[in-house]
Amino acid sequence: MMKKITYMLLAGALLCSCADEKPHFLPAPGGTVEIGGIGATPSSDAAALLDDDLTTYFEAEVGSENSVEAVVDCSAGRIVAYTLVSSGVVEQGDNGVEALYDPVSWKVYGSDDGASWNEVDSRSEVAFIARFQKHIYYLAAPADYAKYKFVFKANGGDKLTLSDILFHTEDPYAAWKNFESPEILFIDLAEDKGSKLYDVLVQDKIAYLKWHALEICTYLYFNDRDERFPVNTIEYFLEPMPGEVSYKGGSSPKINIHYSTDWIQKSANESLLKLSLETRGVLFHELVHAYQFEPKGIGSYSTNREFWACIEGLADAVRAEAGLFDIAALRKPGGHWPDGYKTTGFFLQWLTTMNPDALREFHVTVRDMDVWSFDKAMRAMFGPEKGIEQMWAEYQQFLQSQAPQA
């Protein structure tokens, strides 16, 4: 039987509010290192490449050489990969995207003295898959230099833009090399303003959805060898759905996700960045539903409150852990652990402050316990004296300690 899980518009706080909070990346992968400084030619805003802020971006006018150089100070040691984050700069016309200003090719050089440079990587004919998107590139051999120089070639336009650069001393996807991406079927039933806005945000829809499927699994599982809930095919629909945001339907191994173009238009009213954060957040939530195990021995989604709270709470917990909720604004004392969605989700995410693997371990209890409960899960994770009511009380104490003092 198809299970339909729906976001309704009445849950207005689902939209990530970034007005008073610096919009960060999804949490930096393992091995991400601090970069000491940067300079670029021609440009005066190269520091935007290092500020971990999606509202800023590096922009350079392209000269006759059609290239831009950025020299990065990085003495962190052995670099195995780097990430480039695409900007939100896009020229829009009546028929959608008219121009993008991403780098289309580049070379990376390393140097210890800033005078003699050795090539460490080269890329050509690159197309970034979306706005505000992380794109990781691996070096053929680890590099250990004090400085790195990027020589970017533009795509033929008059400028080049890029949001950020990150370096990695460890492969953040080392445990996921054998991940099998699901088949993606993208179906646009709308072809309206919301649909065109999605085209502006996402240039390669199949790659975008496959990337998010992998990301979700890294939050729910330890590695690509873990027993996973089987998902072979994802049908992703854009369609008009007044009064709704998104829902997941179908059953393993073929599921479907429906995203409202009405919600897309509403989310884009503030900015393309707001649309990106909301689209990712909603997609994270629905993909958790696609890949998560369901509690056993306690009824069903529609008949048991703990079952329902587990399903919706874990989905919002992963979204929160990915940085796709404004937790500082939305998390408040009160409520109770089986209230579901953000109330349960923010509690589960808080558990990662005591154990970084808490969400994965919580999901293991759902998979392995014959008769599951929140209480059994907490005791299995934190010890026999740490039942759900005790953990909830500790969480409430934490929230009270964080509340502004009158």
Sine and cosine of phi, psi and omega as CSV:
sin_phi,cos_phi,sin_psi,cos_psi,sin_omega,cos_omega
0.00,0.00,0.70,-0.71,-0.01,-1.00
-0.94,0.34,0.73,-0.68,0.09,-1.00
-0.97,-0.26,0.85,-0.53,-0.02,-1.00
-0.96,-0.27,0.87,-0.49,-0.01,-1.00
-0.91,-0.41,0.86,-0.51,-0.22,-0.97
-0.83,-0.56,0.66,-0.75,0.25,-0.97
-1.00,-0.03,0.79,-0.61,0.06,-1.00
-0.97,-0.24,0.47,-0.88,-0.02,-1.00
-0.90,0.44,-0.37,0.93,0.01,-1.00
-0.90,0.44,-0.33,0.95,0.09,-1.00
-1.00,0.09,0.90,0.44,-0.13,-0.99
-0.86,0.50,-0.46,0.89,-0.05,-1.00
-0.96,0.29,-0.04,1.00,0.05,-1.00
-0.89,0.46,-0.51,0.86,-0.02,-1.00
-0.93,0.36,0.84,-0.54,-0.05,-1.00
-0.93,0.37,0.87,-0.50,0.00,-1.00
-1.00,-0.05,0.84,-0.55,-0.06,-1.00
-0.89,-0.46,0.17,0.99,-0.10,-0.99
-0.86,0.50,-0.62,0.79,-0.06,-1.00
-0.92,-0.39,0.20,0.98,-0.03,-1.00
-0.71,-0.71,0.70,-0.71,0.00,-1.00
-0.90,0.43,0.85,-0.53,-0.02,-1.00
-0.96,0.29,0.91,-0.41,-0.04,-1.00
-0.99,-0.11,0.17,-0.98,0.17,-0.98
-0.91,0.42,0.19,-0.98,0.38,-0.92
-0.82,0.57,0.53,-0.85,-0.10,-1.00
-0.73,0.68,0.66,-0.75,-0.05,-1.00
-0.88,0.48,0.70,-0.71,0.01,-1.00
-0.91,0.42,0.21,-0.98,0.00,-1.00
-0.85,0.53,0.61,-0.79,0.05,-1.00
0.99,0.13,0.07,1.00,0.06,-1.00
-0.93,0.36,0.70,-0.71,-0.14,-0.99
-0.89,-0.45,0.37,-0.93,0.09,-1.00
-0.97,0.24,0.64,-0.77,0.03,-1.00
-0.95,-0.31,0.72,-0.69,-0.15,-0.99
-0.97,0.26,-0.60,0.80,-0.05,-1.00
-0.05,-1.00,0.12,-0.99,-0.06,-1.00
-0.43,-0.91,0.48,-0.88,0.15,-0.99
-0.58,-0.82,0.46,-0.89,-0.05,-1.00
-0.56,-0.83,0.42,-0.91,0.03,-1.00
-0.68,-0.73,0.81,-0.58,-0.12,0.99
-1.00,-0.02,0.76,-0.65,0.09,-1.00
0.00,-1.00,0.42,-0.91,0.09,-1.00
-0.86,-0.50,0.01,1.00,-0.07,-1.00
-0.88,-0.48,0.54,0.84,-0.04,-1.00
-0.88,0.48,-0.43,0.90,-0.02,-1.00
-0.86,0.50,-0.38,0.93,0.03,-1.00
-0.88,0.47,-0.36,0.93,0.02,-1.00
-0.95,0.31,-0.23,0.97,-0.11,-0.99
-0.87,-0.49,0.09,1.00,-0.23,-0.97
-1.00,-0.09,0.05,1.00,0.05,-1.00
0.81,0.59,0.66,0.76,-0.07,-1.00
-0.68,-0.74,0.92,-0.40,-0.06,-1.00
-0.96,0.27,-0.16,0.99,0.04,-1.00
-0.99,0.13,-0.21,0.98,0.02,-1.00
-0.92,-0.39,0.37,-0.93,0.02,-1.00
-0.40,-0.92,0.41,-0.91,0.08,-1.00
-0.99,0.16,0.75,-0.66,0.05,-1.00
-0.69,-0.72,0.74,-0.68,0.01,-1.00
-0.70,-0.71,0.69,-0.73,0.13,-0.99
-0.95,0.30,0.70,-0.71,-0.06,-1.00
-1.00,0.02,0.82,-0.58,0.00,-1.00
-1.00,-0.02,-0.30,-0.95,-0.07,-1.00
-0.90,0.43,-0.44,0.90,0.01,-1.00
-0.98,0.18,-0.14,0.99,-0.01,-1.00
0.83,0.55,0.54,0.84,-0.06,-1.00
-0.63,-0.78,0.36,-0.93,0.04,-1.00
-0.69,-0.72,0.73,-0.69,0.04,-1.00
-0.97,-0.26,0.69,-0.72,0.12,-0.99
-0.76,-0.65,0.86,-0.51,-0.01,-1.00
-0.97,-0.25,0.84,-0.54,-0.11,-0.99
-0.92,-0.40,0.78,-0.62,0.12,-0.99
-0.99,0.13,0.83,-0.55,0.00,-1.00
-0.44,-0.90,0.98,-0.21,0.00,-1.00
-0.95,-0.31,0.54,0.84,-0.08,-1.00
-0.98,0.19,-0.17,0.99,0.01,-1.00
0.94,-0.34,-0.59,-0.81,-0.15,-0.99
-0.92,0.38,0.92,-0.38,0.01,-1.00
-0.98,-0.18,0.81,-0.59,-0.01,-1.00
-0.95,-0.31,-0.31,0.95,-0.03,-1.00
-0.30,-0.95,0.26,-0.97,0.10,-0.99
-0.63,-0.78,0.39,-0.92,0.01,-1.00
-0.86,-0.51,0.72,-0.70,0.17,-0.99
-0.94,-0.33,0.70,-0.71,-0.01,-1.00
-0.93,-0.37,0.86,-0.51,-0.03,-1.00
-0.93,0.38,0.50,-0.87,0.02,-1.00
-0.99,0.12,0.08,-1.00,0.09,-1.00
-0.99,-0.12,0.24,0.97,-0.04,-1.00
-0.99,0.17,0.84,-0.54,-0.01,-1.00
-0.44,-0.90,0.65,-0.76,0.09,-1.00
-1.00,-0.04,0.83,-0.55,-0.04,-1.00
-0.95,-0.31,0.66,-0.75,0.10,-0.99
-0.85,-0.53,-0.10,-1.00,-0.02,-1.00
-0.89,0.46,-0.44,0.90,-0.05,-1.00
-0.96,-0.28,0.32,0.95,0.05,-1.00
0.94,-0.33,-0.66,-0.75,-0.09,-1.00
-0.97,0.24,0.80,-0.60,0.08,-1.00
-0.97,-0.25,-0.51,0.86,-0.01,-1.00
-0.39,-0.92,0.65,-0.76,0.16,-0.99
-0.88,-0.48,0.40,-0.92,-0.08,-1.00
-0.82,-0.58,0.48,0.87,0.05,-1.00
-0.95,0.33,0.42,-0.91,0.20,-0.98
-0.88,0.48,0.61,-0.79,0.03,-1.00
-0.96,-0.28,-0.37,0.93,0.10,-0.99
-0.40,-0.91,0.35,-0.94,0.00,-1.00
-0.24,-0.97,0.29,-0.96,0.15,-0.99
-0.81,-0.58,0.54,-0.84,0.04,-1.00
-0.87,-0.49,0.75,-0.66,-0.01,-1.00
-0.84,-0.54,0.48,-0.88,0.07,-1.00
-0.88,-0.48,0.52,-0.85,0.00,-1.00
-0.45,-0.89,0.53,-0.85,0.11,-0.99
-0.99,-0.13,-0.41,0.91,-0.06,-1.00
-0.90,-0.44,-0.05,1.00,-0.01,-1.00
0.97,0.23,0.08,1.00,-0.01,-1.00
-0.90,-0.44,-0.69,0.73,0.00,-1.00
-0.97,-0.26,0.83,-0.56,-0.13,-0.99
-0.87,-0.50,0.65,-0.76,0.06,-1.00
-0.87,-0.49,0.72,-0.69,-0.01,-1.00
-0.95,0.32,0.74,-0.67,0.02,-1.00
-0.88,-0.47,-0.28,0.96,0.02,-1.00
-0.30,-0.95,0.46,-0.89,0.03,-1.00
-0.54,-0.84,0.71,-0.71,-0.01,-1.00
-0.72,-0.69,0.55,-0.83,0.03,-1.00
-0.59,-0.81,0.43,-0.90,0.04,-1.00
0.78,0.62,0.76,0.66,-0.02,-1.00
-1.00,-0.03,0.69,-0.73,0.11,-0.99
-0.84,-0.55,0.91,-0.43,0.02,-1.00
-0.94,0.35,0.57,-0.82,-0.19,-0.98
-1.00,0.08,-0.34,0.94,-0.05,-1.00
-0.25,-0.97,0.19,-0.98,0.11,-0.99
-0.98,0.20,0.55,-0.84,0.02,-1.00
0.84,0.55,0.58,0.82,-0.11,-0.99
-0.95,-0.32,0.68,-0.73,0.12,-0.99
-0.98,0.20,0.72,-0.69,0.06,-1.00
-0.77,-0.64,0.90,-0.44,-0.08,-1.00
-0.99,-0.14,0.62,-0.78,-0.01,-1.00
-0.74,-0.67,0.75,-0.67,-0.06,-1.00
-0.99,-0.15,0.65,-0.76,0.09,-1.00
-0.98,0.19,0.57,-0.82,0.02,-1.00
-0.90,0.45,-0.54,0.84,0.08,-1.00
-0.63,-0.78,0.59,-0.81,0.01,-1.00
-0.83,0.56,0.58,-0.81,0.00,-1.00
-0.89,-0.46,0.56,-0.83,-0.04,-1.00
-0.67,-0.74,0.97,0.23,-0.04,-1.00
-0.84,-0.54,0.31,-0.95,0.04,-1.00
-0.99,0.13,-0.44,0.90,-0.03,-1.00
-0.68,-0.73,0.50,-0.87,0.08,-1.00
-0.75,-0.66,0.68,-0.74,0.00,-1.00
-0.89,-0.46,0.83,-0.55,0.10,-1.00
-0.99,-0.16,0.78,-0.62,0.12,-0.99
-0.91,-0.41,0.98,-0.20,-0.08,-1.00
-1.00,-0.05,0.65,-0.76,0.15,-0.99
-0.96,-0.27,0.70,-0.71,0.00,-1.00
-0.99,0.14,0.17,-0.99,-0.07,-1.00
-1.00,0.02,0.31,0.95,0.02,-1.00
0.96,-0.27,-0.16,0.99,0.05,-1.00
-0.99,0.15,-0.18,-0.98,-0.07,-1.00
-0.99,-0.12,0.05,1.00,0.03,-1.00
-0.45,-0.89,0.21,-0.98,0.02,-1.00
-0.71,-0.70,0.69,-0.72,0.01,-1.00
-0.76,-0.65,0.48,-0.88,0.03,-1.00
-0.36,-0.93,0.65,-0.76,-0.05,-1.00
-0.99,0.14,-0.79,0.61,-0.10,-0.99
-0.42,-0.91,0.35,-0.94,0.13,-0.99
-0.83,-0.56,0.70,-0.71,0.11,-0.99
-0.78,-0.63,0.57,-0.82,0.11,-0.99
-0.94,-0.35,0.50,-0.87,-0.03,-1.00
-0.80,-0.60,0.78,-0.62,0.11,-0.99
-1.00,-0.02,-0.17,0.99,0.09,-1.00
-0.73,-0.69,0.47,-0.88,0.07,-1.00
-0.97,0.24,0.93,-0.38,-0.05,-1.00
-0.92,0.38,-0.24,0.97,0.00,-1.00
-0.90,-0.44,0.43,0.90,-0.05,-1.00
-0.85,0.52,-0.55,0.83,-0.04,-1.00
-1.00,0.07,0.09,1.00,-0.13,-0.99
-0.78,-0.63,0.43,0.90,-0.06,-1.00
-0.93,0.38,-0.41,0.91,-0.04,-1.00
-0.96,-0.28,0.32,0.95,0.04,-1.00
-0.91,0.42,0.77,-0.64,0.04,-1.00
-0.99,-0.13,0.93,-0.38,-0.01,-1.00
-0.94,0.35,0.59,-0.80,0.07,-1.00
-0.94,0.33,0.38,-0.93,0.17,-0.99
-0.94,0.35,0.72,-0.70,-0.01,-1.00
-0.93,-0.36,0.79,-0.62,0.13,-0.99
-0.89,-0.46,0.93,-0.38,-0.03,-1.00
-0.99,-0.16,0.84,-0.54,-0.08,-1.00
-0.80,-0.60,0.90,-0.44,0.01,-1.00
-0.99,-0.17,0.95,-0.32,0.01,-1.00
-0.99,-0.16,0.09,1.00,-0.14,-0.99
-0.96,-0.26,-0.87,0.50,-0.08,-1.00
0.78,0.62,0.69,0.73,0.00,-1.00
-0.88,-0.47,-0.26,-0.97,-0.01,-1.00
-0.87,0.48,-0.66,0.75,0.03,-1.00
-0.89,0.46,-0.63,0.78,0.05,-1.00
-0.89,0.46,-0.69,0.73,0.02,-1.00
-0.91,0.42,-0.59,0.81,0.05,-1.00
-0.91,0.42,-0.61,0.80,0.06,-1.00
-0.90,0.44,-0.61,0.79,0.06,-1.00
-0.88,0.47,-0.58,0.81,0.03,-1.00
-0.93,0.38,-0.64,0.77,-0.04,-1.00
-0.96,0.26,-0.67,0.74,-0.14,-0.99
-0.86,-0.51,0.87,-0.49,-0.01,-1.00
-1.00,-0.03,-0.60,0.80,0.03,-1.00
-0.87,-0.49,1.00,-0.07,-0.16,-0.99
-0.93,0.37,-0.59,0.81,-0.01,-1.00
-0.92,0.38,-0.74,0.67,0.01,-1.00
-0.89,0.45,-0.62,0.79,0.01,-1.00
-0.87,0.49,-0.72,0.69,-0.03,-1.00
-0.95,0.31,-0.58,0.81,0.05,-1.00
-0.92,0.40,-0.64,0.77,0.03,-1.00
-0.87,0.49,-0.69,0.73,-0.01,-1.00
-0.93,0.36,-0.56,0.83,0.06,-1.00
-0.88,0.47,-0.70,0.72,0.06,-1.00
-0.89,0.46,-0.72,0.69,-0.01,-1.00
-0.84,0.54,-0.71,0.71,0.01,-1.00
-0.85,0.53,-0.70,0.72,-0.03,-1.00
-0.90,0.44,-0.53,0.85,0.03,-1.00
-0.93,0.37,-0.38,0.92,0.06,-1.00
-1.00,0.08,-0.48,0.88,-0.07,-1.00
-1.00,-0.08,-0.42,0.91,-0.11,-0.99
-0.78,-0.63,0.29,-0.96,-0.03,-1.00
-0.99,0.10,-0.58,0.82,-0.04,-1.00
-0.28,-0.96,0.04,-1.00,-0.07,-1.00
-0.97,0.25,-0.05,1.00,0.05,-1.00
-1.00,-0.08,-0.21,0.98,0.03,-1.00
-0.88,0.48,0.56,-0.83,0.15,-0.99
-0.88,0.47,0.83,-0.56,-0.05,-1.00
-0.86,-0.50,0.47,-0.88,0.13,-0.99
-0.91,0.41,0.83,-0.56,-0.18,-0.98
-0.96,0.27,0.83,-0.56,0.09,-1.00
-0.75,-0.67,0.94,-0.35,-0.02,-1.00
-0.98,-0.18,-0.48,0.88,-0.08,-1.00
-0.64,-0.77,0.72,-0.70,0.10,-0.99
-0.84,-0.55,0.87,-0.49,0.16,-0.99
-1.00,-0.07,0.83,-0.56,-0.06,-1.00
-0.90,-0.44,0.89,-0.47,-0.08,-1.00
-0.95,-0.33,0.73,-0.69,0.31,-0.95
-0.98,-0.19,0.77,-0.64,-0.01,-1.00
-0.34,-0.94,0.46,-0.89,0.08,-1.00
-0.91,0.42,0.79,-0.62,0.04,-1.00
-0.59,-0.81,0.96,0.28,0.01,-1.00
-0.82,0.57,0.73,-0.69,0.03,-1.00
1.00,0.07,-0.03,1.00,0.03,-1.00
-0.78,-0.62,0.27,-0.96,0.06,-1.00
-0.94,-0.33,-0.86,0.51,-0.08,-1.00
-0.28,-0.96,0.38,-0.93,0.17,-0.99
-0.44,-0.90,0.40,-0.91,0.06,-1.00
-0.94,-0.33,0.70,-0.72,0.04,-1.00
-0.71,-0.70,-0.11,-0.99,-0.01,-1.00
0.99,0.17,-0.07,-1.00,0.01,-1.00
-0.55,-0.84,0.41,-0.91,-0.05,-1.00
-0.82,0.57,0.66,-0.75,0.16,0.99
-0.99,-0.10,0.12,0.99,-0.03,-1.00
-0.86,-0.52,0.89,-0.46,-0.02,-1.00
-0.84,-0.54,0.25,-0.97,0.04,-1.00
-0.73,-0.68,0.55,-0.84,0.04,-1.00
-0.81,-0.59,0.73,-0.69,-0.03,-1.00
-0.87,-0.49,0.78,-0.63,-0.06,-1.00
-0.83,-0.56,0.77,-0.64,-0.14,-0.99
-0.98,0.19,0.82,-0.57,0.09,-1.00
-0.95,0.30,-0.35,0.94,0.14,-0.99
-0.91,0.41,-0.66,0.75,0.03,-1.00
-0.93,0.36,-0.58,0.81,0.06,-1.00
-0.86,0.51,-0.73,0.68,0.00,-1.00
-0.88,0.47,-0.67,0.74,0.00,-1.00
-0.90,0.44,-0.68,0.74,-0.03,-1.00
-0.93,0.38,-0.52,0.85,-0.06,-1.00
-0.99,0.14,-0.10,1.00,-0.04,-1.00
-0.87,0.50,-0.55,0.83,-0.02,-1.00
-0.99,0.11,-0.75,0.66,-0.02,-1.00
-0.12,-0.99,0.26,-0.97,0.10,-0.99
-0.92,0.39,-0.55,0.84,0.06,-1.00
-0.89,0.46,-0.68,0.73,0.04,-1.00
-0.87,0.49,-0.66,0.75,0.05,-1.00
-0.89,0.45,-0.66,0.75,0.01,-1.00
-0.89,0.47,-0.75,0.67,-0.02,-1.00
-0.89,0.46,-0.65,0.76,-0.01,-1.00
-0.95,0.32,-0.67,0.74,0.00,-1.00
-0.89,0.46,-0.67,0.74,0.05,-1.00
-0.91,0.40,-0.68,0.74,-0.02,-1.00
-0.88,0.48,-0.72,0.69,0.02,-1.00
-0.90,0.43,-0.66,0.75,0.01,-1.00
-0.91,0.42,-0.66,0.75,0.08,-1.00
-0.83,0.55,-0.75,0.66,-0.03,-1.00
-0.85,0.53,-0.75,0.66,-0.07,-1.00
-0.94,0.34,-0.58,0.82,0.02,-1.00
-0.94,0.33,-0.49,0.87,0.15,-0.99
-0.87,0.50,-0.70,0.71,0.04,-1.00
-0.86,0.52,-0.57,0.82,0.00,-1.00
-0.93,0.38,-0.62,0.78,-0.17,-0.99
-0.97,-0.26,-0.11,0.99,-0.10,-1.00
-1.00,0.08,0.54,-0.84,0.14,-0.99
-0.97,0.23,0.39,-0.92,-0.01,-1.00
-0.95,-0.31,0.58,-0.82,0.01,-1.00
-0.85,0.53,0.57,-0.82,0.01,-1.00
-0.94,-0.33,0.49,-0.87,0.16,-0.99
0.98,0.22,0.19,0.98,-0.05,-1.00
-0.73,-0.68,0.44,0.90,0.04,-1.00
1.00,-0.10,-0.65,-0.76,-0.13,-0.99
-0.64,-0.77,0.05,-1.00,0.01,-1.00
-0.83,0.56,-0.65,0.76,-0.08,-1.00
-1.00,-0.01,-0.14,0.99,-0.08,-1.00
-0.91,-0.42,-0.26,0.97,-0.09,-1.00
-0.75,-0.66,0.82,-0.58,-0.09,-1.00
-0.92,0.40,-0.62,0.79,0.02,-1.00
-0.91,0.41,-0.64,0.77,0.06,-1.00
-0.84,0.54,-0.79,0.61,-0.02,-1.00
-0.87,0.50,-0.71,0.71,-0.03,-1.00
-0.91,0.42,-0.58,0.82,0.05,-1.00
-0.90,0.45,-0.74,0.67,-0.05,-1.00
-0.89,0.45,-0.80,0.60,-0.07,-1.00
-0.97,0.24,-0.55,0.84,0.01,-1.00
-0.92,0.39,-0.69,0.73,0.00,-1.00
-0.91,0.41,-0.61,0.79,0.02,-1.00
-0.88,0.47,-0.69,0.73,0.02,-1.00
-0.97,0.26,-0.46,0.89,0.06,-1.00
-0.91,0.42,-0.69,0.73,0.02,-1.00
-0.91,0.40,-0.66,0.75,0.06,-1.00
-0.86,0.50,-0.66,0.75,0.01,-1.00
-0.92,0.39,-0.69,0.72,0.00,-1.00
-0.89,0.45,-0.49,0.87,0.03,-1.00
-0.98,0.19,-0.03,1.00,0.02,-1.00
0.99,0.14,0.36,0.93,-0.10,-1.00
-0.96,-0.29,0.35,0.94,0.26,-0.97
-0.78,-0.63,0.54,-0.84,0.17,-0.99
-1.00,0.08,0.99,0.16,-0.12,-0.99
-0.86,0.50,-0.64,0.77,-0.05,-1.00
-0.85,0.53,-0.57,0.82,-0.02,-1.00
-1.00,0.04,-0.50,0.86,-0.17,-0.99
-0.99,-0.12,-0.44,0.90,-0.10,-0.99
-0.99,0.11,0.85,-0.53,-0.04,-1.00
-0.75,-0.67,0.43,-0.90,0.14,-0.99
-0.89,0.45,0.40,-0.92,0.07,-1.00
0.94,-0.35,-0.07,-1.00,-0.07,-1.00
0.96,0.28,-0.20,-0.98,0.00,-1.00
-0.56,-0.83,0.42,-0.91,-0.14,-0.99
-0.85,0.52,-0.49,0.87,0.02,-1.00
-1.00,0.01,0.29,0.96,-0.04,-1.00
-0.96,0.26,-0.20,0.98,0.10,-1.00
0.98,0.22,-0.02,-1.00,0.03,-1.00
0.68,0.73,-0.77,-0.64,-0.13,-0.99
-0.92,0.40,-0.57,0.82,-0.03,-1.00
-0.87,0.49,-0.77,0.64,0.06,-1.00
-0.95,0.32,-0.65,0.76,-0.07,-1.00
-0.89,0.46,-0.70,0.72,0.00,-1.00
-0.92,0.38,-0.53,0.85,0.10,-0.99
-0.90,0.44,-0.74,0.67,0.00,-1.00
-0.90,0.44,-0.62,0.78,0.03,-1.00
-0.91,0.42,-0.59,0.81,0.04,-1.00
-0.87,0.50,-0.50,0.87,0.02,-1.00
-0.87,0.50,-0.43,0.90,0.00,-1.00
-0.94,0.34,-0.25,0.97,0.08,-1.00
-0.95,0.32,-0.36,0.93,0.06,-1.00
-0.99,-0.17,-0.47,0.88,0.00,-1.00
-0.52,-0.85,0.94,-0.34,-0.03,-1.00
-0.84,0.55,-0.40,0.92,0.00,-1.00
-1.00,-0.10,0.26,0.96,-0.13,-0.99
-0.85,0.53,-0.66,0.75,-0.03,-1.00
-0.93,0.38,-0.63,0.77,0.05,-1.00
-0.91,0.41,-0.69,0.72,-0.01,-1.00
-0.92,0.39,-0.60,0.80,0.09,-1.00
-0.86,0.51,-0.70,0.71,0.00,-1.00
-0.91,0.42,-0.55,0.84,0.07,-1.00
-0.88,0.47,-0.64,0.77,0.03,-1.00
-0.89,0.45,-0.61,0.79,0.03,-1.00
-0.90,0.44,-0.65,0.76,-0.01,-1.00
-0.93,0.37,-0.63,0.77,-0.26,-0.97
-0.98,-0.18,-0.41,0.91,-0.06,-1.00
-0.98,0.20,0.75,-0.66,0.00,-1.00
-0.94,0.33,-0.58,0.81,0.11,-0.99
-0.79,-0.61,0.97,-0.24,-0.16,-0.99
-1.00,-0.02,0.49,-0.87,0.19,-0.98
-0.40,-0.92,0.38,-0.93,0.08,-1.00
-0.86,0.51,-0.64,0.77,-0.05,-1.00
-0.90,0.44,-0.72,0.69,0.03,-1.00
-0.89,0.45,-0.62,0.78,-0.01,-1.00
-0.89,0.45,-0.72,0.69,-0.02,-1.00
-0.90,0.44,-0.67,0.74,-0.01,-1.00
-0.92,0.40,-0.60,0.80,0.04,-1.00
-0.92,0.40,-0.56,0.83,-0.06,-1.00
-1.00,0.09,-0.60,0.80,-0.18,-0.98
-0.85,-0.53,0.02,1.00,0.05,-1.00
0.92,-0.40,0.37,-0.93,-0.12,-0.99
-0.90,0.44,-0.36,0.93,0.00,-1.00
-1.00,0.00,-0.05,1.00,-0.12,-0.99
-0.94,-0.33,0.93,0.37,0.07,-1.00
-0.96,0.28,0.03,-1.00,-0.10,-1.00
-0.89,0.45,-0.65,0.76,-0.03,-1.00
-0.92,0.39,-0.60,0.80,0.04,-1.00
-0.92,0.40,-0.70,0.72,-0.01,-1.00
-0.92,0.39,-0.61,0.79,0.03,-1.00
-0.91,0.42,-0.65,0.76,0.02,-1.00
-0.89,0.46,-0.65,0.76,0.03,-1.00
-0.91,0.41,-0.61,0.79,0.04,-1.00
-0.90,0.43,-0.69,0.73,0.02,-1.00
-0.90,0.44,-0.62,0.79,0.07,-1.00
-0.88,0.47,-0.65,0.76,0.06,-1.00
-0.88,0.48,-0.72,0.70,-0.01,-1.00
-0.89,0.46,-0.65,0.76,0.03,-1.00
-0.90,0.44,-0.60,0.80,0.01,-1.00
-0.93,0.36,-0.39,0.92,0.00,-1.00
-1.00,-0.03,-0.23,0.97,-0.07,-1.00
-0.93,0.37,0.62,-0.78,0.04,-1.00
-0.85,0.52,0.67,-0.74,0.01,-1.00
-0.99,0.11,0.68,-0.73,-0.01,-1.00
-0.94,0.35,0.00,0.00,0.00,0.00
